[in-house]
Amino acid sequence: MSLPGSSRSIRRQCQIRLHSGTSPALSLHYSSNLRPRLVQDHLHPQHNQLLAPRPPPSACFHTTRSNNDLYRTPRKSPALRRAANMRDARVSSPPRPADIGPESHITGDFTAHQKWLATGGMDNWADAVLNRDLKTEITWPVFEATGRHLLECAHGGPPTLAAIENNPRNLTPLEVFKIGKLILPHHKPFQHWVSSATALAKVRPAIYIQAANYLKELRAQHNKSHQAPPRDVPILQAVEALATGPVPDPRAMHLHARVLGHRQQYREAMALLDELLELIYPAKKLEPGFETGLYFPPIDSFWDTYLWVQGMMLDHRHKTKHTPEEIYRRAAEEFKQPEYLVRYAAHLREQGRWDQYEEYMHMAVMAGHRRATRRLACYYYLIAQGRYPRRGESAADFRPVDPAQEGQGLLQEQNRSWWTRLRDEIWSEHRRPSLTHYRAMARELFELAAAYGSPESVVIAAVMAREEGRLADGEQMIRTMLRANQFQSPEWTQVKVDVQSLLEKWGDLQFKFKIPEEYFVL
């Protein structure tokens, strides 16, 4: 991957990428601007299509389950075969929701919730229709009537199957679930009520959300004792039935593997995850609707689950089909997972493979990963200072400059004529980007990281502006940061001390502020 042609291009590409998708690190609020759009982990259940001849193994590369997966060979795991034989008894009855707490209904101002439906609800409905998360047949009157019905039921009593089936517009339970997730998305009791009620109606995403919440609560309550999930929990039994049935649901397989892991059945969990790994491949386009995602909050990342179970297997000296490095590489290289792009880049950095480190960090930045933005900015800044090799330079032959001489090469380069700089960058034998170019890239990325909320990036960007003669711009950055609410917590006390000492001598051009070394992270 080559560097973009101008210092302006990275920020523009970041903006384009950030407006077209969302990093998985962001929390899910079921609104258009925070969608769990994961290109790499979408599956498209199409159980009603006619079966066609089984595709060759070379074609199996997608997060979508094959339409022809009924032709797959029987499972090799005896535990899974035994579970499959027991599925009919569990699938016949809908699962009961997990414990919803002592209250039988949600609390709050019903009138205020109705007013929100008329304003925020309309906005969420419009965004969902625009993004094709809801069918165009679900007009605003349909959405409003269903939302009002759900609010009345939630305020009036516990979650029930009748509340979902007796909706005023005869919508399917899945459509009611989608609408419910767009109403009061930040109101946890209401969202829990919606998931509980629609789980009773056998809505699969609701079942998975309930099961994931149950596991998280169990883990929080018994963090030290590591209590295994009981085997008689209906919501977990429903997940197991969906994971081991004749047409296993990959989302259920993922969740059931976590359950097996918590029960210390690591071999069975690993076998299930290895099978799931063969069923997924990167999707080529975004699919509307979170119900097609392999994982979504509160469900953990599939790759996190895989590495957790794999780590437990290795701790118990069990052999695994893949090494941790292979999983990191696959999650980053094939599926372009932003978090794993960063993790794999760190692995490459430890090996001294700087060109590849830059490539993977750049992909993470394009995916909107906040920490990657700051880290790549630091890397470019330190390249300009002479601490790390430029792209194309041999890492083995490179010798970093003396700390006292850092930045001297950049000053010498900037003092040359524009024609000499252009000739060295374009027509020289090595044709590598100039140090000035790296500094410009670092400045753009630090400004983007500052917009993400990194106070260290604000300070560095302000100091760079001061060094370039833009004193007013740099001072405005710092004073804006000091007024921001997110920088008022005690953890930023040291940053504030550094900033105050800098502002006291801001107008003194003879004063050179040394950026603290801990501000730079790779």
PEVEN-V193521 format. One record per residue. N is the residue number from 1. RES is the residue in one letter. SS is DSSP state (h for helix, s for strand, l for the rest). PSI is psi as a letter, one per 30 degrees, with the letter a starting at -180 (* if undefined). BURIAL is # if it has 24 or more other ideal C-beta (glycine too) atoms within 12 Angstrom, else .. Layout:
n,res,ss,psi,burial
N,RES,SS,PSI,BURIAL
N,RES,SS,PSI,BURIAL
//
This chain:
n,res,ss,psi,burial
1,M,l,k,.
2,S,l,l,.
3,L,l,k,#
4,P,l,l,#
5,G,l,f,.
6,S,l,l,.
7,S,l,f,#
8,R,l,f,.
9,S,h,e,.
10,I,h,e,#
11,R,h,e,#
12,R,h,e,.
13,Q,h,e,#
14,C,h,e,#
15,Q,h,e,.
16,I,h,e,.
17,R,h,e,#
18,L,h,f,#
19,H,h,f,.
20,S,h,f,.
21,G,l,a,#
22,T,l,k,#
23,S,l,k,#
24,P,l,f,#
25,A,l,f,#
26,L,l,l,#
27,S,l,l,.
28,L,l,k,#
29,H,l,g,#
30,Y,l,h,#
31,S,l,l,#
32,S,l,f,#
33,N,l,f,.
34,L,l,i,#
35,R,l,k,#
36,P,l,i,#
37,R,l,j,#
38,L,l,j,#
39,V,l,e,#
40,Q,l,f,#
41,D,l,h,#
42,H,s,k,#
43,L,l,l,#
44,H,l,i,#
45,P,l,k,#
46,Q,l,i,.
47,H,l,f,.
48,N,l,f,.
49,Q,l,l,.
50,L,l,k,.
51,L,l,k,.
52,A,l,l,.
53,P,l,k,.
54,R,l,k,.
55,P,l,l,.
56,P,l,l,.
57,P,h,e,.
58,S,h,f,.
59,A,h,f,.
60,C,l,i,.
61,F,l,i,.
62,H,l,l,#
63,T,l,f,#
64,T,l,k,#
65,R,l,k,#
66,S,l,k,#
67,N,l,f,#
68,N,l,g,.
69,D,h,f,#
70,L,h,f,.
71,Y,h,f,.
72,R,l,l,.
73,T,l,l,.
74,P,l,l,.
75,R,l,k,#
76,K,l,f,.
77,S,l,k,#
78,P,h,e,.
79,A,h,e,#
80,L,h,e,#
81,R,h,e,.
82,R,h,e,.
83,A,h,e,#
84,A,h,e,#
85,N,h,f,.
86,M,l,g,.
87,R,h,e,#
88,D,h,e,.
89,A,h,f,.
90,R,h,e,#
91,V,h,f,#
92,S,l,e,.
93,S,l,k,.
94,P,l,k,#
95,P,l,k,#
96,R,l,k,#
97,P,l,l,#
98,A,l,l,#
99,D,l,k,.
100,I,l,g,#
101,G,l,l,.
102,P,l,f,.
103,E,l,k,.
104,S,l,f,.
105,H,l,l,#
106,I,l,l,#
107,T,l,l,.
108,G,l,l,.
109,D,l,j,.
110,F,h,e,.
111,T,h,e,.
112,A,h,e,.
113,H,h,e,#
114,Q,h,e,#
115,K,h,e,.
116,W,h,e,#
117,L,h,e,#
118,A,h,f,.
119,T,h,d,.
120,G,h,e,#
121,G,h,e,#
122,M,h,e,.
123,D,h,e,.
124,N,h,e,#
125,W,h,e,#
126,A,h,e,.
127,D,h,e,#
128,A,h,e,#
129,V,h,e,#
130,L,h,e,.
131,N,l,g,#
132,R,l,g,.
133,D,l,f,#
134,L,l,k,#
135,K,l,l,.
136,T,l,f,.
137,E,l,f,.
138,I,l,i,#
139,T,l,l,.
140,W,h,e,#
141,P,h,e,.
142,V,h,e,#
143,F,h,e,#
144,E,h,e,#
145,A,h,e,#
146,T,h,e,#
147,G,h,e,#
148,R,h,e,#
149,H,h,e,#
150,L,h,e,#
151,L,h,e,#
152,E,h,e,#
153,C,h,e,#
154,A,h,e,#
155,H,h,f,#
156,G,h,f,.
157,G,l,a,.
158,P,l,l,#
159,P,l,k,#
160,T,l,l,#
161,L,h,e,#
162,A,h,e,.
163,A,h,f,#
164,I,h,e,#
165,E,h,e,.
166,N,l,h,.
167,N,l,l,#
168,P,l,f,.
169,R,l,g,.
170,N,l,h,.
171,L,l,l,#
172,T,l,l,.
173,P,h,e,#
174,L,h,e,#
175,E,h,e,#
176,V,h,e,#
177,F,h,e,#
178,K,h,e,#
179,I,h,e,#
180,G,h,e,#
181,K,h,f,#
182,L,l,f,#
183,I,l,k,#
184,L,l,h,#
185,P,l,f,#
186,H,l,f,.
187,H,l,j,#
188,K,h,e,.
189,P,h,e,#
190,F,h,e,#
191,Q,h,e,#
192,H,h,e,#
193,W,h,e,#
194,V,h,e,#
195,S,h,e,#
196,S,h,e,#
197,A,h,e,#
198,T,h,f,#
199,A,h,e,#
200,L,h,f,#
201,A,l,g,#
202,K,l,g,#
203,V,l,j,#
204,R,h,e,#
205,P,h,e,#
206,A,h,e,#
207,I,h,e,#
208,Y,h,e,#
209,I,h,e,#
210,Q,h,e,#
211,A,h,e,#
212,A,h,e,#
213,N,h,e,#
214,Y,h,e,#
215,L,h,e,#
216,K,h,e,.
217,E,h,e,.
218,L,h,e,#
219,R,h,e,#
220,A,h,e,.
221,Q,h,e,.
222,H,l,h,.
223,N,l,e,.
224,K,l,e,.
225,S,l,f,.
226,H,l,h,.
227,Q,l,k,.
228,A,l,k,.
229,P,l,k,#
230,P,l,l,.
231,R,l,f,.
232,D,l,g,.
233,V,l,j,#
234,P,h,e,#
235,I,h,e,#
236,L,h,e,#
237,Q,h,e,#
238,A,h,e,#
239,V,h,e,#
240,E,h,e,#
241,A,h,e,#
242,L,h,f,#
243,A,h,f,#
244,T,h,g,#
245,G,l,a,#
246,P,l,e,.
247,V,l,i,#
248,P,l,k,#
249,D,l,k,#
250,P,h,e,#
251,R,h,e,#
252,A,h,e,#
253,M,h,e,#
254,H,h,e,#
255,L,h,e,#
256,H,h,e,#
257,A,h,e,#
258,R,h,e,#
259,V,h,e,#
260,L,h,e,#
261,G,h,e,#
262,H,h,f,#
263,R,l,g,#
264,Q,l,g,.
265,Q,l,i,#
266,Y,h,e,#
267,R,h,e,#
268,E,h,e,#
269,A,h,e,#
270,M,h,e,#
271,A,h,e,#
272,L,h,e,#
273,L,h,e,#
274,D,h,e,#
275,E,h,e,#
276,L,h,e,#
277,L,h,f,#
278,E,h,f,#
279,L,h,f,#
280,I,l,l,#
281,Y,l,l,#
282,P,l,k,#
283,A,l,l,#
284,K,l,f,.
285,K,l,l,.
286,L,l,k,#
287,E,l,k,#
288,P,l,k,#
289,G,l,k,#
290,F,h,f,#
291,E,h,f,#
292,T,h,f,#
293,G,s,k,#
294,L,l,e,#
295,Y,l,k,#
296,F,l,l,#
297,P,l,k,#
298,P,l,g,#
299,I,l,k,#
300,D,l,l,#
301,S,l,k,#
302,F,h,e,#
303,W,h,e,#
304,D,h,e,#
305,T,h,e,#
306,Y,h,e,#
307,L,h,e,#
308,W,h,e,#
309,V,h,e,#
310,Q,h,e,#
311,G,h,e,.
312,M,h,e,#
313,M,h,e,#
314,L,h,e,.
315,D,h,e,.
316,H,l,g,.
317,R,l,h,.
318,H,l,k,.
319,K,l,k,.
320,T,l,l,#
321,K,l,e,.
322,H,l,l,#
323,T,l,l,.
324,P,h,e,#
325,E,h,e,.
326,E,h,e,.
327,I,h,e,#
328,Y,h,e,#
329,R,h,e,#
330,R,h,e,#
331,A,h,e,#
332,A,h,e,#
333,E,h,e,#
334,E,h,e,#
335,F,l,f,#
336,K,l,h,#
337,Q,l,j,#
338,P,h,e,#
339,E,h,e,#
340,Y,h,f,#
341,L,h,e,#
342,V,h,e,#
343,R,h,e,#
344,Y,h,e,#
345,A,h,e,#
346,A,h,e,#
347,H,h,e,#
348,L,h,e,#
349,R,h,e,#
350,E,h,f,.
351,Q,l,f,.
352,G,l,g,.
353,R,l,i,.
354,W,h,e,#
355,D,h,e,#
356,Q,h,e,#
357,Y,h,e,#
358,E,h,e,#
359,E,h,e,#
360,Y,h,e,#
361,M,h,e,#
362,H,h,e,#
363,M,h,e,#
364,A,h,e,#
365,V,h,e,#
366,M,h,f,#
367,A,l,f,#
368,G,l,g,#
369,H,l,k,#
370,R,h,e,#
371,R,h,e,#
372,A,h,e,#
373,T,h,e,#
374,R,h,e,#
375,R,h,e,#
376,L,h,e,#
377,A,h,e,#
378,C,h,e,#
379,Y,h,e,#
380,Y,h,e,#
381,Y,h,e,#
382,L,h,f,#
383,I,h,e,#
384,A,h,f,#
385,Q,h,f,#
386,G,l,g,#
387,R,l,f,#
388,Y,l,l,#
389,P,l,k,#
390,R,l,l,#
391,R,l,k,#
392,G,l,f,.
393,E,l,k,.
394,S,l,k,.
395,A,l,e,.
396,A,l,e,.
397,D,l,f,.
398,F,l,k,.
399,R,l,j,.
400,P,l,l,.
401,V,l,l,.
402,D,l,k,.
403,P,h,e,.
404,A,h,f,.
405,Q,h,g,.
406,E,l,k,#
407,G,l,f,#
408,Q,h,e,.
409,G,h,e,#
410,L,h,e,#
411,L,h,e,.
412,Q,h,e,.
413,E,h,e,#
414,Q,h,f,.
415,N,l,f,.
416,R,l,l,.
417,S,l,l,.
418,W,h,e,.
419,W,h,e,.
420,T,h,e,.
421,R,h,e,.
422,L,h,e,.
423,R,h,e,.
424,D,h,e,#
425,E,h,e,#
426,I,h,e,.
427,W,l,g,.
428,S,l,l,.
429,E,l,e,.
430,H,l,e,.
431,R,l,h,.
432,R,l,l,.
433,P,l,k,#
434,S,l,l,#
435,L,h,e,#
436,T,h,e,#
437,H,h,e,#
438,Y,h,e,#
439,R,h,e,#
440,A,h,e,#
441,M,h,e,#
442,A,h,e,#
443,R,h,e,#
444,E,h,e,#
445,L,h,e,#
446,F,h,e,#
447,E,h,e,#
448,L,h,e,#
449,A,h,e,#
450,A,h,e,#
451,A,h,f,#
452,Y,h,f,#
453,G,l,g,.
454,S,l,j,#
455,P,h,e,#
456,E,h,e,#
457,S,h,e,#
458,V,h,e,#
459,V,h,e,#
460,I,h,e,#
461,A,h,e,#
462,A,h,e,#
463,V,h,e,#
464,M,h,e,#
465,A,h,e,#
466,R,h,e,#
467,E,h,f,#
468,E,l,g,.
469,G,l,g,.
470,R,l,i,.
471,L,h,e,#
472,A,h,e,.
473,D,h,e,.
474,G,h,e,#
475,E,h,e,#
476,Q,h,e,.
477,M,h,e,#
478,I,h,e,#
479,R,h,e,.
480,T,h,e,.
481,M,h,e,#
482,L,h,f,#
483,R,h,f,.
484,A,l,k,.
485,N,h,e,.
486,Q,h,f,.
487,F,h,g,#
488,Q,l,f,.
489,S,l,l,.
490,P,h,f,.
491,E,h,f,.
492,W,h,g,.
493,T,h,e,.
494,Q,h,e,.
495,V,h,e,#
496,K,h,e,#
497,V,h,e,.
498,D,h,e,#
499,V,h,e,#
500,Q,h,e,.
501,S,h,e,.
502,L,h,e,#
503,L,h,e,#
504,E,h,e,.
505,K,l,g,.
506,W,l,e,#
507,G,l,f,.
508,D,l,j,.
509,L,l,f,.
510,Q,l,f,.
511,F,l,k,.
512,K,l,j,.
513,F,l,k,#
514,K,l,j,.
515,I,l,k,#
516,P,l,k,.
517,E,h,e,.
518,E,h,f,.
519,Y,h,f,#
520,F,l,k,#
521,V,l,k,#
522,L,l,*,#
//
